[in-house]
Structures are given as C-alpha cells and as structure tokens.
Amino acid sequence: MIKGNHQRSEYENYLLVSDKTKTLRGTYTHFIKTKALMSTLSSMVSKQSNTYIYNGESYVSSLTNSEIQKIQSAFDFGTYNSSIEKLKYIFMDIGDRLF
C-alpha cells in the first residue's frame, strides 16, 4: 500500500490496472506499447473522429469516444474499470495480441 504524498507514476498506475485483467500484461515493454496506443486513441478522441493511425496504418475504431475516455481515466488513476476489457477490440484491429 502506498502511503503519504507519493504520486504514482504512469507505470505504477498501469501495473495496478493490468493486475486486474488478462487483456494487458504487466511488463514495462507492454506499458510502453499501451502508452503509445493510448496517446493515438486520445488524439482521435480530441479530434472527435473514429479513425486513428497506429504504426503507419489507418484504422477505424469500434470504440466510442466515451469508452476511450473511460479507459484513459483508468490508466490516469490506476483504477480498473470494465472499459479496459474493450481494448481487446483495438488489439485485434491492429493485429497485436501481445499487449
């Protein structure tokens, strides 16, 4: 348990979320990949679009902007929510199941 005024890092928050799901792996490599993907998805949300580019390929997201915002919130606060499970659809789209 973290006590005091310690501010958790993005990686610590990722580990807290990944510990509650089989969708994510709790390694630093997977954290970096997920962080890059979430940056791309957040950019998509800010543009009010449903398309995103990942590793030079264009994709149409099956997730709503609201769902993506809930996923980002889980990572921001290190608190699992069921929206995390919807990342599997993005992973299938991009053909990478090793997150």
N, C-alpha and C positions, 0 to 999 in steps of 0.2 A: 504494500500500500504506500502510495506517495503522500507524504505529509508536508506541511509547511507551505511556503510560497513557490515551490518548484513548478515551473511552467514546463509541461510536457513538450517534447519535440514532436515534429510531424511523424517521425519514425516510431516513437513510443505510441502515439495515437493509432498509427497503422497496425502496430502489433496488438493493441487492445481490441481493435475491430477484427483483425484476421484470426484471432484466437477463438472467435465465436462462430466462424463459418468455414465451410470446406471450399468455398469459392476462391478464397485468397490463401496464399502461402506466406508464412511469417518470416521471410528472409529479406535481407537488405536489397538483394537484386530484384526481388519481386516488388518491394516497396518502390524502388526507383522506376520500374516499368509502370506500376499503377499510378504513381505521381505524374508521370508524363502523360498517361492516358487521361487522367482526371483533368489535367491542365487543358488538354484538347477539348474534352467534353464541356468544361466550364466556359471555354471560349465559344463553343457552339451555343450554349445557353445565353451568353451575353449578347449574341447576335440574333437571338430569337429564331434560330434555324434548327433543322433536324438533320443536317448533314455535317460531317466532320472529316478531317483529313488526318490519317494516322500512318506514319512511316511512308508518306508519299502517295498513299491510296485514299480515294474518296469513298465514304460510307454514308448510308442513311441509317440514322439511329431509330431503333424501335422503342426507345425510352422517351418519356416526356421530359420536358424541361424541369418540371416539378420533381420527378423521380431522380433526375441527376442532381438537383439541388439537395435532396434528402441524402443521397449517397455522399456528396461533398461534405455535408454537415456532420455525418457520422465520422468521417476522417478528421474534420476540423476539431471535433470534441472528443474523439476516441471512444465514442459510444455507438455500439452496434444498433442498427435498426434493420428491419426486414428488406428495405430497399437495396441493401448491399447484395442480396442474392440476385438481383436483376442485372448485376454486372456480367453474369454469365452470358447474357444475350450479346453484349458488346464483345466479349471474348470470342464467342462463336463467329460473330461478324468478321473480326479481324483475323480469325484462324489461329488464335493463340490460346491454348487451354492451360498454359503453364504459369498463370498468374497465381 
